[in-house]
Each structure stands twice: as structure tokens, then as C-alpha cells.
């Protein structure tokens, strides 16, 4: 699964509830009691938007739901191409969440942010003037920054959909699929399976910089070593040169795992070069990222056979996709589950936590929540963590070899 949201300017770089999809909205609440996820205690009055009272102007534009608590959904609805189509998918997913979450006491004010920072700022300002207590969206990193500049002084939290981690900040949370969770999951799993020496080929771009920093942190936490980590530019000459150089470092048996986080054609090509230089799947285990998920270019590459990568379990999204298809006559985009979960989360917290519904302590509860794609939690720095499964490539097919955790066992960062 390629999980990047669409790029826009300096914008964005990029997964189970089994059974009826209606149950997944409730799971965000049920998790607060029966499963230990999201088990909130009492909170004081500080740190939350809920306690702030403002005189709101009448709502204008499209509204989903009829509840008394107003939240905003900022999307590039009038943008052309892929961004506009994703925006429609997100709006539909939010509407589906309200249909599934019976008696939700929220109304979602849908605002077109035009796909620009200026449009996002104007949409957020309008939403705040109309009493929004929480802003969901926008998609693009530059737009998230523009919304943050308006929302943070008003003490209104933002749950955005960009996967550019530079957009995260206290009070500005990213619900998207982030590479940090990918790297930590696959490295810790590999270490648990006895892998002790790692090598890596990292793309020479912003994604690569982020992934390498997390790779260094994750390997240190797992008590394993990195014997070599090389960077390649995004052309085949550089990729071949660096892969050949890495092979010289590891074909003697110095590494038992090779990390190839890049997506698309890159990982297969790098594996082919490594194999031509003596580094084959019978000698090392390849480790990937969530960008490998549902990518036939990766799973059909024989030189990546036996490789491991992290991703959400598939049952939750499959059930959501069937419900979405029935409602709208088309399959949802893979990231549409983010809007469903954000809307369900807002409805669930409103139902349980009164004027502390969107307080920082409520949103960042370390026990987390259960959504379409499994367990997740929002961190105080604006990033998130997700409970991911580990999958193995097996001669063109994929099988889950370690299920996603249902709880978080480590403190939130």
C-alpha cells in the first residue's frame, strides 16, 4: 500500500475491526473501558478547548450531522486532479462515520480550503468564527501550518491528515501513516527474531532523512548494530553504485538484515543489484516499510522473497471499503479511513468527556484508541504511533507473520 497523501508544494511526503463496519465507530468508545485502550481518568479544566466559550456565528456551507458540538473538516474540495478526488473520499468517509455512529452529538462543518495555505487559513478562520471546537484536516503540510497559525492562538486543536512530520506540533496532531511507526515496528520485530547486524540503503531525500534518524534510534533501542548505511540519489546510476558498495560491505556475512524502506521500483532494483553482487535472500532478510504494502512490484520481486514489512492488518479496512462501496458506488482511497477515524474519534470523545472532550490530556491519552486500521495514539508533540502487523513476502504472495498489537506497552513520547 502506498500511503503517501498527494504532494503539494512543500507539502506531503505519504492502514481492525472485524465484522460489521458499524462496530468500528463504537470501538473507539468501547476501547475506553473493556479493552484498556483509551482508559481515561478525570482531568482538570486546563489544557483543553472544551472549556472555552465563544459566541459563534451561524454556520454556512455544507454540514454533516445535527449535533450541538461543532467541528470543522477542511479539505481541498475544489482542487483539481487527485487531491480533489481524495477530498471527496474523505468527506464521504466522515459522513459514513456519522451514519455508523448513532446519535453522535457533533455537526461537521465542511470547508473547502482550495488546496492552498491561503485557502486553508481562510477556511479555518471561518470555522472558528462559527464555533468550531476541533479542526479535522487539512491534507497538505503547508496548509496545516497555515491552519495552525490560526487555530493555536484560539486554543483549538487540529487533527490533520498530512504525513509530513514537520507539520506536527503540540496541539496540531497528525493522524496520517508516519514512517516512524514503520521503522520501529520492523526493526524491533527483526531484533526479536535474532537479527543483530543491519545494513541500509536510504534515499537521499527528506523521507530518507526522517527514516534514517528513526532507524538509528530503533536499532539503538533494540540493542543491534548498523554496519553500514548508504544514501542514493533517485537515479539508477547512483542506486547501482551505492548498492554495489553496500554489497562489498555485507556479502562476507557481516549483516543478517538489509533495510530498504523506499517504495515502487526502487526496492526491487536495489535488491537485484545486491543479488548480482552476492547478497541474496538466503543470506540476508530484507526489511521494508509500509510503502511495500500491496505493491506488486515489490511482492513479485524474487530477490525480496522472505522480506518483512510493517502494515496494518487488512480486515478493518476491507470491511470499511465494503461499506463505503455500498454507500457511494465506488471504492474508497486507501487513506479515506483517516477521515472516518477522525470523525468517529470526535464523536466518541464528545459522548464521553463533556467539556474535556478535546483537551490535550484526552486526545493524547497514552492508552490510545482503536480505529479502522487498528490501535493508534496521538502524541503530545503532534506525531502518532500505530499498532502494526508484520508481513512476509512468500514467492509473490504475502502472509502476516506477526499480528498487530492491540495495546501500547511503551510510554508515549
Secondary structure, 3 states (H helix, E strand, C coil): CCCCCCCCCCCCCCCCCCCCCHHHHHHHHHCCCCCCCCCCCCCCCCCEHHHCCCCCCCCCCCEECCCCEEEEEEECCCCCHHHHHHHHHHHHHHHHHHHHCCCCCEEEEEEECCCCHHHHHHHHHHHHHCCCCEEECCCCHHHHHHHHHHHCCCCCEEEECCCCHHHCECCEEECCCCHHHHHHHHHHHHHHCCCCEEEEEEECCHHHHHHHHHHHHHHHHHCCEEEEEEEECCCHHHHHHHHHHHHHHHCCCCCCEEECCCCCHHHHHHHHHHHHCCCCCCCCEEECCHHHCCCHHHHCCHHHCCCEEEECCCHHHHHHHHHHHHHHCCCCCCCHHHHHHHHHHHHHHHHHHHHHCCEHHHHCCCCCEEECCEEEEECCCCCEEECCEEEEEECCEEEEEECCCCCCCCCCC
